Amino acid sequence: MTRLPPASDPVTILQQLVRIDSVNPDLVPGAAGEAEIAIWCSEWLRQQGFDVTVLEQTPGRPSVVGVKRGTGTGRSLMLNAHLDTVGVAPGAVDPFSGDLRDGRVYGRGAVDTKSGVAAILVAAARASAGELAGDVIVTLVADEEFGSIGTEEVLRSFRADAALVVEPSSLELTTAHRGFAWFELELTGLAAHGSQPELGVDAIWHAGLVLRALDGLQQRLNAAPAHATLGHGAVRVSQIAGGDDAATVAARCVLTVERRMLPGQSPESVETELLALLTALTVAEPQFQFALTRLVARAAFEAEPQWPIVRALTANAQRVLEHPAVTRGEPFWTDAGLILEAGIPCVVFGADGEGLHADIEWADAPSVRALADILEGTITEFCGLTAG
């Protein structure tokens, strides 16, 4: 069995976690995935007295759930962080070093979000060492960086009264983030020789009409009232491909459209919005033919300030940091969107650092220790201690 560090120092644990390659194989074909780090975390949780379940509906992509039962008289709390990371730069020197230098832990995943995994492990172990009234449910999941299959699998089997999603946030409460939807738009034209374009229907020219229409949609989004922390929604074309050769009118053009959504906007509503825009083009240009397919969609997230989990986290952040807790919104998506969609109130919070998805990544060691202290206090307050 792997020699595991003591439960007292989350930075020591973080260093060991960074040294385990857990690059997501859906992002980098052939990459290591979560198997080794899942074994490490499972062993650690068992040593701390947690009941451990490994979920692995997708072979080679395990998620770990550790449960410490309370007396049944308090609220249950889920703590969620992801085990996978993005890839490393070609030729990077020792990208999994886990070195601690000048108060920073270096390596892929150090801040995103093995800092969160380490802090959760320590906080959950410390808080549950006493007799809690409610259950502590640690969920360390696969695949957040790509398809979120881990959190989806966890939510099919486990519930809680609230959840803390640990993602890097510089020790500020993330109370909202955008959702997103990706669509494939296929435009169908008619091939003809380039010397007689009037005999064909140019799907690439029709793509230009789409681009202009989407620009108009973006202008309307920008003119709408801004969300307090997220600003405005967004729409853009991220990929485009069409045409067969230089001398042929393009009979087909395919665009990938990304729509970033605000709270209150659903994948269904933005799809309806796009369909209306495209249908209007068929009226203006009768030869315009399209097929719109939704690829992936995730709803936006927004926490309510009166939720007990938000109040508990806010109070404990202020206690540890010795200043009022700061709240923020994020433009990117997290698994909090799935957890809230499942009906579990949640909030996002995490350590400080830099280099998310960049060549050099590091986590601020003091912030990792502060994060563990804040999470421990939040668990204790939310789940409650038994009397006596």
C-alpha positions, -999 to +999 in steps of 0.1 A: +000+000+000+012+035-008+026+053+022+002+081+030+009+114+048-007+124+081-041+141+080-028+173+094-012+192+065-031+197+033+001+211+015+019+178+021-010+160+006-012+184-023+024+177-032+018+140-033-014+144-054+004+166-080+030+139-084+003+116-096-004+121-133-042+123-138-044+140-172-078+135-187-076+110-216-106+126-234-084+158-237-051+140-244-056+105-260-037+079-241-033+100-210-032+085-176-067+093-164-079+091-128-072+055-119-040+060-098-051+091-080-085+075-072-067+045-055-046+070-035-076+089-023-096+058-016-068+044+006-065+078+024-102+080+032-104+045+044-075+051+068-095+081+082-125+059+088-147+068+058-169+043+041-156+043+005-174+036-028-156+037-062-179+045-091-167+035-125-195+031-150-169+042-177-140+018-174-108+035-164-126+067-152-133+062-115-148+086-091-144+082-053-171+087-027-162+087+010-190+089+036-187+095+073-221+091+089-233+114+116-259+106+142-287+114+118-299+145+136-281+171+114-278+182+078-257+163+053-230+181+033-214+170+000-179+182-008-170+180-045-137+184-063-123+168-095-094+144-099-086+150-135-064+177-150-058+192-185-026+182-204+009+195-201+029+215-226+051+195-250+086+192-237+076+205-202+103+198-176+090+179-146+053+190-149+043+168-120+070+179-096+049+190-067+078+211-056+072+236-027+092+268-034+086+303-019+052+293-005+040+278-038+033+242-048+041+237-085+028+212-111-001+204-133-033+204-113-017+222-083-044+248-081-070+233-105-079+215-084-057+192-064-055+220-039-092+215-035-089+177-032-062+180-005-082+206+015-114+185+013-096+154+026-080+172+055-111+193+064-135+163+062-112+141+084-107+168+110-144+178+112-157+142+114-131+132+140-157+145+165-193+133+165-212+152+139-249+153+137-250+151+099-233+131+072-201+142+054-200+130+018-167+135+000-170+132-038-138+132-058-148+130-094-135+121-128-138+141-160-148+176-149-124+191-174-143+175-203-177+159-199-184+158-162-192+120-162-180+117-127-203+142-110-232+129-132-225+094-119-222+105-083-256+123-085-273+092-096-265+075-063-258+102-037-278+131-023-271+158+003-288+188+019-262+211+004-228+209-014-195+228-016-178+226-050-141+233-045-125+251-075-098+278-075-114+311-065-087+329-045-106+323-013-136+342-026-171+328-028-182+321-064-220+325-062-227+324-099-213+313-132-224+311-168-238+281-185-230+271-221-245+253-251-227+241-282-245+236-314-236+222-348-251+242-377-251+225-411-258+246-441-268+229-473-262+244-507-258+232-543-225+224-559-216+241-593-185+249-613-168+280-600-170+296-634-208+296-632-217+303-595-252+313-605-260+277-611-252+267-576-261+276-540-231+287-520-232+273-484-202+294-475-219+326-486-248+315-464-224+311-435-216+348-439-253+355-434-252+335-402-222+354-389-239+387-395-271+375-378-251+363-348-233+396-346-267+412-343-277+388-316-245+396-297-254+433-299-288+426-285-273+406-256-250+435-248-278+459-248-298+439-222-294+446-185-262+431-172-260+404-145-245+418-113-214+396-114-215+379-148-222+407-172-238+397-204-243+365-223-223+357-254-226+340-287-198+331-312-187+307-339-159+286-327-153+263-357-162+265-394-155+241-423-168+240-458-161+236-495-144+209-516-119+228-537-111+262-551-131+257-583-164+245-568-193+263-552-196+249-517-225+225-513-220+223-475-207+243-447-207+234-410-203+258-381-200+251-344-218+278-324-212+285-287-237+302-266-228+313-230-259+317-209-268+337-177-288+323-148-325+321-158-316+312-194-320+275-202-305+254-230-340+251-245-345+288-245-313+296-263-319+269-288-353+284-295-336+318-299-311+304-325-339+286-344-358+318-347-328+337-360-321+310-386-357+307-397-357+344-403-328+339-427-349+314-447-375+342-452-349+367-464-330+341-485-353+313-498-324+291-508-310+291-472-312+256-458-300+246-423-300+219-397-293+228-361-282+201-336-275+207-299-242+190-290-237+197-253-255+221-229-251+229-193-272+253-173-259+284-155-254+284-117-264+310-091-265+306-053-290+324-031-274+344-003-299+331+023-290+294+018-276+279+050-245+266+032-237+301+018-242+316+053-220+290+069-192+293+044-194+332+045-190+332+083-161+307+084-143+325+056-145+357+075-134+340+107-103+325+091-093+353+068-102+381+093-120+402+067-155+401+052-159+374+026-158+385-010-183+371-036-177+369-073-191+354-105-172+333-131-175+333-169-167+296-171-187+266-161-182+242-131-199+210-119-219+232-095-243+236-124-251+199-124-254+198-086-278+227-085-298+212-113-301+181-092-318+202-065-289+205-041-280+241-030-243+247-035-216+273-036-181+273-052-150+281-032-113+273-035-076+282-031-054+309-047-029+303-074-021+309-111-016+290-143-049+272-148-045+253-181-012+272-186+024+259-190+033+267-154+008+261-127+011+267-090-011+269-058-004+293-029+004+271+000-009+294+028-042+296+009-045+258+008-041+257+045-066+285+050-090+267+027-089+235+048-095+255+079-125+273+063-140+240+050-135+223+084-154+251+102-181+251+075-186+213+078-189+215+115-213+245+115-235+231+087-237+194+098-238+203+135-222+187+165-240+163+188-248+175+223-228+163+252 
